[in-house]
Amino acid sequence: MPADPTSLRQALAEEIAAANPTLDPAWHDAVAAVPRELFLGDAAFRLTGRAWEPVRRAEVGQDEWLRMVYSDQTWVTQIDGRDAADATGPVSGSPTSSTTLPSLVVRTAQVAQLQPGQKVLEVGTGTGYSTAVLCQRLGAGNVVSIEYDPGVAARAAAHLHDAGHTPTLAVGDGLQGCTEHADYDAIIATCSVRAIPPSWFWQLNDGGSITTTISGWMLAAGLIHLVLDDEGTAHGRFNGDTISYMLARPHERPPSPRVFLLDGDTRSTRQAPGLLKEWAGAFVAQLAAPSAEFMTIESGIVLRDVATGSQVWTESDGEGATVHQHGPLRLWDQVEDALAAWQKAGAPDLTEFGMTATPYEQTVWIGSPTGPSWRLPL
């Protein structure tokens, strides 16, 4: 029997609702109403090993394509600015645009506590799928969406037109917000940021909110909902969701040279390097060393500070681990101190983390603003 898009949409919505019983039924209905196949085009990338392989509708057939489209999965549509439709074979690089898995779209929207009648700025239109879901729930007249890549933005506009949605669309750096259509009741980002851009604060109505993923060059991430108070300070706590979005392009780390392991100063570790493989542990390490990137090697882990070239690598010594630190920053000292503070607090998950933020200073803390804390890089 040929695949039926309407039935597949309904099945996807029911799958998402079953996995998240707290989901507002209105978001279930939005997923069931938006034809995702209109937003994926005719090609997408699939990761095979270390390369991204283009998958084409014409090659896999309409039925298989629709089943792919209506799986609760992110489909990458662009790698380092190269569109899947233009790829002639497997490519390497990092994703720069995608259609996010539907469960994450509606989960983020629910964390944002979006309601009909609110004016919302979406940072990162992408394929337009998440924009369409917002339009279905909030009304197109309440949705403004901005996209960094002009080509991606043009395709999203066409997709939204075909789906019958008419939000306000803009092309530009979403980290600057979208001044011409401000002010907003809520800003929601479908990309991660290293810190909240100052312009977002200035384009919010009193009592407005920001929902985004705080991430960094270690690629650890935490989803947070912040509400602006009367004095212009935003407050909020992180959710326990183990989710992430692509970093906003201006917040991406610069290209890295090949890493050669250097001996430097050597000592035994006081904190297990394996803690960085835990979601909250990695997040704490990233807070402590915000300009470092994280890699794994057979013997342990590698941290490399992008700004100074300082380096850490670990190796097992049988009973524990040895750390090698090279360069002007003692990265592992910074990370160990943060991990020790986290463990002293009971090694909580991200639901015990919160954030206090202004355009000029942003701090992530454990427990309360008076607990262990780290400043984000502005």
C-alpha positions in Angstrom: 0.0 0.0 0.0 1.4 3.4 -0.9 2.5 5.6 1.9 -0.1 8.2 2.9 1.3 11.5 4.1 -1.7 12.4 6.2 -1.6 9.0 8.1 2.1 9.3 8.5 1.8 12.8 10.0 -0.9 11.6 12.4 1.2 8.6 13.4 4.2 10.9 14.0 2.2 13.3 16.2 0.9 10.3 18.2 4.4 8.9 18.7 5.6 12.3 20.0 2.7 12.7 22.3 3.1 9.2 23.7 6.8 9.9 24.4 6.0 13.2 26.1 2.7 12.9 28.1 3.0 16.5 29.3 2.9 17.8 25.8 0.1 20.4 25.2 -2.4 18.7 22.8 -2.3 21.9 20.6 1.3 21.1 19.7 0.3 17.5 18.8 -2.3 19.0 16.5 0.3 21.3 14.9 2.6 18.4 14.1 -0.4 16.5 12.7 -1.3 19.4 10.5 2.1 20.5 9.0 3.1 18.6 5.8 6.8 18.1 6.6 7.5 16.7 3.1 7.0 20.2 1.7 10.0 21.4 3.7 12.6 18.8 3.0 12.8 19.3 -0.7 14.3 16.5 -2.8 17.5 15.7 -1.0 19.0 15.4 2.5 22.3 14.2 4.0 22.7 11.0 6.0 25.8 10.4 8.2 27.6 7.2 7.1 30.8 6.7 9.1 32.5 10.1 9.1 31.0 11.3 5.8 27.7 12.8 4.9 26.0 11.0 2.1 23.2 12.7 0.0 19.9 10.8 -0.1 17.6 11.8 -2.9 13.9 11.3 -3.2 14.2 10.2 -6.8 16.6 7.4 -5.9 14.9 6.0 -2.8 11.3 6.3 -4.2 8.3 8.3 -2.9 7.2 5.8 -0.3 10.6 5.4 1.4 11.1 9.2 1.2 7.9 9.8 3.0 8.7 7.3 5.7 12.1 9.1 6.2 10.4 12.5 6.3 7.9 11.3 9.0 10.4 9.7 11.2 11.2 11.7 14.4 14.6 12.5 13.2 16.7 15.5 12.2 17.5 15.6 8.5 20.6 17.7 7.6 20.1 19.7 4.4 23.4 21.6 4.3 27.0 20.9 5.2 29.4 23.8 5.5 27.1 25.8 3.2 26.8 23.1 0.6 23.2 22.0 -0.1 22.3 18.3 -0.3 20.7 18.9 -3.7 24.1 20.0 -5.1 26.3 17.2 -3.6 27.4 14.6 -6.1 28.8 12.2 -3.5 29.7 11.9 0.2 31.1 15.1 1.8 32.8 15.9 5.1 32.2 18.9 7.3 29.7 20.2 9.8 26.0 20.7 9.4 24.9 24.3 8.8 21.2 23.8 8.1 18.6 21.1 8.8 15.0 20.3 9.5 15.0 19.6 13.2 13.3 16.5 14.5 9.6 17.4 15.2 9.7 16.3 18.9 12.5 18.8 19.6 10.6 21.6 17.8 7.5 21.2 19.9 9.4 20.4 23.1 11.4 23.7 22.7 8.1 25.5 22.0 6.5 24.0 25.1 9.5 25.0 27.3 9.1 28.5 25.9 5.5 28.5 27.2 4.3 30.0 23.9 0.6 30.9 23.7 -1.7 32.2 21.0 -1.6 36.0 20.8 2.1 36.3 21.7 4.4 37.9 19.2 7.4 35.6 18.7 10.8 35.9 17.0 12.2 32.7 15.8 16.0 32.8 15.3 16.9 30.3 12.6 14.2 29.7 10.0 16.1 26.7 8.4 13.8 24.8 6.1 10.8 26.6 7.5 9.3 23.5 9.2 9.6 24.8 12.7 8.2 28.1 11.5 5.2 26.4 10.1 4.6 24.5 13.4 4.7 27.9 15.2 2.3 29.4 12.7 -0.1 26.5 13.0 -0.3 27.0 16.8 0.2 30.8 17.2 -1.1 32.2 13.9 1.2 33.4 11.2 0.6 37.1 12.0 2.3 36.5 15.4 5.4 34.8 14.0 8.6 36.6 12.8 11.5 34.3 11.7 15.0 35.3 10.6 17.5 33.2 8.7 21.3 33.9 8.3 21.7 32.2 4.9 19.9 33.9 2.0 19.6 30.8 -0.1 18.2 28.8 2.8 15.8 31.7 3.6 14.5 31.8 0.0 13.8 28.1 0.0 12.1 28.3 3.4 9.9 31.2 2.1 8.8 29.0 -0.9 8.1 26.0 1.4 6.0 28.1 3.7 4.0 29.6 0.8 3.3 26.1 -0.5 2.1 25.1 3.0 -0.2 28.1 3.2 1.6 30.0 5.9 2.5 33.7 5.7 4.8 34.6 8.7 7.0 37.7 8.6 10.4 36.5 7.2 13.7 38.3 7.3 17.3 37.6 6.2 20.2 38.5 8.5 22.1 37.7 11.6 19.6 36.5 14.1 22.0 37.2 16.9 21.2 40.8 16.2 17.5 40.0 16.6 15.1 41.6 14.1 14.8 45.3 15.0 12.4 46.2 12.2 9.7 44.0 13.6 10.4 44.3 17.4 9.2 44.3 20.1 8.5 40.6 21.0 6.8 38.7 23.7 9.2 35.8 23.2 12.3 34.9 21.4 13.0 31.3 20.6 16.1 30.0 18.9 16.5 26.9 16.8 20.3 27.3 17.1 22.6 27.2 20.1 24.5 30.2 21.4 27.6 30.6 23.7 25.8 33.5 25.5 22.6 35.4 25.1 23.1 38.2 22.5 22.5 41.7 24.0 20.1 42.7 21.2 17.7 40.0 22.3 17.2 41.7 25.6 16.6 45.1 24.0 13.9 43.7 21.6 11.7 42.1 24.3 8.6 43.5 25.8 8.4 43.9 29.6 8.2 40.4 31.1 9.2 38.8 27.8 11.1 35.5 27.6 14.1 34.0 25.8 14.3 30.2 25.1 17.5 28.9 23.7 20.2 26.3 24.1 23.4 27.4 25.8 26.3 25.5 24.2 30.0 26.0 23.3 33.0 24.6 21.7 33.0 21.4 23.7 29.4 21.0 22.2 27.9 20.5 25.7 24.4 22.0 25.8 21.6 23.0 28.1 18.1 24.2 27.2 16.9 27.2 29.2 13.9 29.5 29.5 14.6 33.0 30.8 12.1 35.6 31.8 12.9 39.3 31.9 12.2 41.2 35.1 11.3 44.8 35.6 14.9 45.8 35.9 16.0 44.2 32.6 17.6 41.1 34.2 16.6 37.7 32.9 16.3 34.7 35.2 15.7 31.0 34.6 16.6 27.4 35.2 17.8 24.8 32.7 15.6 21.9 31.8 16.8 18.3 32.1 16.5 17.6 28.4 19.6 16.2 26.8 19.2 18.0 23.6 21.2 20.4 21.4 21.0 22.5 18.3 23.7 23.6 15.9 25.7 26.5 17.1 24.8 29.8 15.5 27.3 30.4 12.7 28.9 33.5 14.3 29.4 31.5 17.5 31.1 28.6 15.8 34.7 27.9 16.7 37.3 29.0 14.3 39.0 26.3 12.1 41.3 24.2 14.1 44.8 23.0 13.1 45.7 19.4 13.5 46.3 18.6 17.1 49.7 17.2 18.1 50.0 15.9 21.7 52.5 17.8 23.7 53.9 16.6 27.0 53.9 19.8 29.1 53.5 19.4 32.9 52.4 16.0 34.0 50.6 14.9 37.2 47.9 12.5 38.3 44.3 13.6 37.9 42.1 14.4 40.9 38.9 14.1 38.9 38.1 11.3 36.5 38.4 12.4 32.8 35.4 10.2 32.2 33.2 12.7 33.9 33.4 14.8 30.7 31.5 12.1 28.9 28.5 12.7 31.2 26.0 15.4 30.0 26.2 17.6 33.1 29.9 16.9 33.6 30.7 18.1 30.1 28.5 21.2 30.6 30.4 22.0 33.8 33.8 21.5 32.0 32.7 23.8 29.2 31.7 26.5 31.7 35.1 26.3 33.3 37.0 26.4 30.0 34.7 28.2 27.6 37.2 28.7 24.7 38.3 25.0 24.7 37.3 22.3 22.3 36.9 18.7 23.4 38.1 15.5 21.6 38.6 11.9 22.5 41.6 9.7 21.8 42.2 6.0 22.6 44.0 6.8 25.8 41.5 9.4 27.1 40.5 13.0 26.3 42.0 16.1 24.7 41.2 19.7 25.4 42.6 22.5 23.3 42.0 26.1 24.0 41.2 27.9 20.7 42.4 31.3 21.9 45.8 30.4 23.3 46.6 26.9 22.0 46.9 25.6 25.5 46.4 21.8 25.6 45.4 19.0 27.9 45.4 15.3 27.2 45.0 12.4 29.5 46.0 8.7 29.6 45.2 5.9 31.9 47.9 4.9 34.3 46.3 1.7 35.6 44.9 2.9 38.9 43.7 6.3 37.6 44.8 8.8 34.9 47.7 11.1 34.1 47.1 14.5 32.7 49.5 16.5 30.5 49.1 20.3 30.5 50.8 22.5 28.0 50.6 26.3 27.3 49.7 29.4 29.3 46.4 28.1 30.6 46.1 25.2 33.0 42.9 24.0 31.4 42.7 20.8 33.5 43.1 22.8 36.7 40.2 24.9 35.7 38.1 21.9 34.8 38.9 20.0 37.9 38.0 22.8 40.2 34.6 23.1 38.4 34.0 19.4 38.5 34.9 19.3 42.3 32.4 22.1 42.9 29.7 20.2 40.9 30.4 17.0 42.8 30.3 18.8 46.2 26.9 20.0 45.2 25.8 16.4 44.7 26.7 16.1 41.0 23.2 17.2 40.0 21.7 17.1 36.5 20.9 20.3 34.6 17.6 20.9 36.4 19.7 22.2 39.4 21.4 24.7 37.2 20.1 28.2 36.6 21.2 31.4 34.9 21.1 35.1 35.6 21.7 37.3 32.6 21.9 40.9 31.4 23.3 42.3 28.2 26.5 42.9 30.1 27.0 39.9 32.4 25.7 36.4 32.3 26.3 33.8 35.0 25.4 30.1 35.2 25.0 28.7 38.7 24.2 25.5 40.6 21.4 25.6 43.1 21.0 29.3 43.5 22.7 32.5 42.4 24.9 32.3 45.5 26.1 28.8 44.7 29.0 27.7 42.5 28.9 29.9 39.4 30.7 30.7 36.1 30.5 33.6 33.7 29.6 33.0 30.1 31.9 34.5 27.3 30.2 37.7 26.0 
